[in-house]
Amino acid sequence: MAKRAGLLRRIGRGMLTALAAAAALAVLLVLAMRWINPWTSAFMVSSRLEALFAGDHQYQTNYQWVDLEQISPQAALAVIASEDQQFPFHAGFDFKSIREAVRHNAVNRHKRGASTISQQVAKNLFLWSGRSYLRKGLEAGFTLLIEVCWPKERILEVYLNIAQFGPDVYGVQAAAQSYYHKDARRLNRADSALLAAVLPNPLRLRVEAPSSYVLSRRDWIAGQMAELGGTSYLNLVEADANRKP
């Protein structure tokens, strides 16, 4: 019994040490990416692997990083209007939207999400798709780390660069070039609203062949952009950057 108890204690200590090391690595990784631009993301890697396993050896990830200053403010505003209108104010989680989504999903077949931009960055950059409790727990942890370590401008910059806009199109620069044949800095309000309209499901919703649903969602997003006060709303995001050293 004593040997068994000793073995269990050693296993327990080993597990705690491993968890502490993993947590420290996560902190260092998130902190480093405040300044280091990601060259890929977990979702990009996953898509690449899926293509290889499916026998598609021609698959190429269309991804090109651009700094926030090289992205049209209209594109930045469009993703906020579409995905997370409380982005400048919350600390990673929009609990009001979560409550509304829970009530909606309890009585409706079509489910509504409530992920913030910060949560989507955590998931897309570091994790895998799915609905397990483990993944959601890791997503919450990474979201808190991102909110603590990065200013809002950096969160928005990373999101705009790693968000998926098509089967192999990642980031607003690749999307602007693929669908509009121009750089992200030249996107206008209509362009930006249409790109944001496909974000909930970029594998089914298409920029190049928009359905009536996508077009109605584009118009709704454009209206929300105006309701938020136009690109001056981004001043709230910039103000957060000025508060964080």
C-alpha positions, 0 to 999 in steps of 0.5 A: 500500500505504501509503495502504491501511495508513493507512486500515486504521489509521484504521478500527481506531482508529475501531472502538476509539474506538467500542467504548470509547465504548459501554463507557463509556455502558454503565457510566454507564447501569448506574451511573445505574440503581442509583438511577433506576428503569427506566420500561421494559425491552428486553423490554417494548419488544420485545413492544410492537414485535412487537404493532405489527408483528402489527397489534395496535394495542390492545396495552398493556404492564401495568407499574407500578414499586413499591419493594422495601419495597412488595413482599411478602417472600414474593414476593422469596423465591419468585423466589429459591427458583425462579430462583437459590437462590445469589443472595446468594452468587455474583458474577453467575454460578452456575458449579455450576448452569452445569456441571449444566445442561451435563451435563443438556442433553447427554443430555436433550431438555428443556433446563435453563437456569442464568441467575442473577437478575443475568443475567436482569436484564441480559438483560431490561433491556438486551438482546434474546432469543436465543442468539447469542454476541454477546448472551451476551457482552453479557449477561456484561458487563452482569451483571458491571457490575450486580454491581459497581455495585448491591447485591443488594437493588437487583438483586432489586428491579429483577428483581421489577419487570421480570420477565414474568409474562404476555403483557403483564404485567411486574413483580410489582405488575402481576401481583398486581393482574391475577391476584389483584386486590391489591397486591404487598405483600399476596401470600402464600406460595401466591400468590408461589409460583404467580407464580414458577412461570411465570417460565421461560416466561410466554408458555406457562405461565399464572397464571390457568389453571395446568396440572398442571405449573405447579401441581406447580412451585408446590408445589415452590417453596413447599417450597424456600421453607421449606427456605431458612428462610422470609423470614429468608433475605432477611437475606443479601440485606440484608447485602450492601446494608450492605456496599456504599456 
